[in-house]
Amino acid sequence: MMKFGTYEAHARLVERMADALGVDLTERAQRGEDPSETEVRNRVHRCQGCTAPEACVTFLDRLAQAGDKAPSAPDFCRNRNELARLAAE
């Protein structure tokens, strides 16, 4: 069971959500296209403030089981707009 309060757990959720949208955050960082380390931390902190981490895991697990990508992050995702912008680039 995931401990949702940990920074690492939410960092993984941010990474999984980005991957589900077709955004490779690691690749972007390696190419120097990702914002500052502060903004990366801000993504995780926004995720930590979410009230629906269990719903996020369920959403991501269902996508993974189906082998699908998501057209967008769920409405409750606090990084939804930023991830949509990155997916559109």
C-alpha positions as CSV (number, residue, x, y, z in Angstrom):
1,M,0.0,0.0,0.0
2,M,1.3,3.4,-0.9
3,K,1.9,6.0,1.8
4,F,0.3,9.0,0.2
5,G,1.8,11.5,2.5
6,T,5.4,10.9,1.4
7,Y,7.1,13.1,-1.2
8,E,8.4,10.1,-3.0
9,A,4.9,8.6,-3.4
10,H,3.5,11.8,-4.9
11,A,6.6,12.2,-7.1
12,R,5.8,8.8,-8.5
13,L,2.1,9.8,-9.1
14,V,3.2,12.9,-11.0
15,E,5.6,10.8,-13.1
16,R,2.9,8.2,-13.8
17,M,0.3,10.8,-14.7
18,A,2.7,12.5,-17.1
19,D,3.5,9.1,-18.6
20,A,-0.2,8.4,-19.0
21,L,-0.5,11.6,-21.0
22,G,2.5,10.7,-23.2
23,V,4.8,13.2,-21.4
24,D,8.2,11.8,-20.5
25,L,9.4,14.1,-17.8
26,T,12.8,12.4,-17.5
27,E,13.5,12.8,-21.2
28,R,12.4,16.5,-21.0
29,A,14.8,17.1,-18.1
30,Q,17.7,15.4,-20.0
31,R,17.0,17.6,-23.0
32,G,16.9,20.6,-20.7
33,E,13.3,21.3,-21.6
34,D,11.8,21.0,-18.1
35,P,11.6,24.0,-15.8
36,S,13.7,24.6,-12.8
37,E,14.0,22.1,-9.9
38,T,11.7,24.4,-8.0
39,E,8.9,23.9,-10.5
40,V,9.5,20.1,-10.4
41,R,9.1,20.2,-6.6
42,N,6.0,22.4,-7.0
43,R,4.4,19.7,-9.1
44,V,4.9,17.2,-6.4
45,H,3.7,19.6,-3.7
46,R,0.5,20.3,-5.7
47,C,0.0,16.6,-5.9
48,Q,0.5,16.2,-2.2
49,G,-2.3,18.7,-1.7
50,C,-4.7,16.6,-3.7
51,T,-7.7,15.1,-1.8
52,A,-8.0,12.1,-4.2
53,P,-4.8,10.2,-4.4
54,E,-6.6,6.9,-4.2
55,A,-8.7,7.9,-7.2
56,C,-5.5,8.9,-9.0
57,V,-4.0,5.5,-8.4
58,T,-7.2,3.7,-9.6
59,F,-7.2,5.9,-12.8
60,L,-3.6,5.2,-13.5
61,D,-3.8,1.5,-12.7
62,R,-6.8,1.1,-15.1
63,L,-4.9,2.8,-17.9
64,A,-1.9,0.6,-17.3
65,Q,-4.0,-2.6,-17.3
66,A,-5.6,-1.6,-20.6
67,G,-2.3,-0.4,-22.1
68,D,-3.9,2.9,-22.9
69,K,-2.9,6.6,-22.7
70,A,-5.2,9.2,-21.2
71,P,-6.5,12.1,-23.3
72,S,-6.2,14.3,-20.2
73,A,-5.6,14.1,-16.5
74,P,-8.7,13.7,-14.4
75,D,-10.5,16.9,-13.3
76,F,-9.3,16.5,-9.7
77,C,-5.6,16.5,-10.8
78,R,-3.9,19.6,-9.5
79,N,-1.3,19.4,-12.2
80,R,-3.9,18.9,-15.0
81,N,-3.4,22.2,-16.8
82,E,0.4,22.0,-16.7
83,L,0.5,18.4,-17.9
84,A,-2.0,19.2,-20.7
85,R,0.3,22.0,-21.8
86,L,3.3,19.7,-21.8
87,A,1.4,17.0,-23.7
88,A,0.4,19.5,-26.4
89,E,4.1,20.6,-27.0
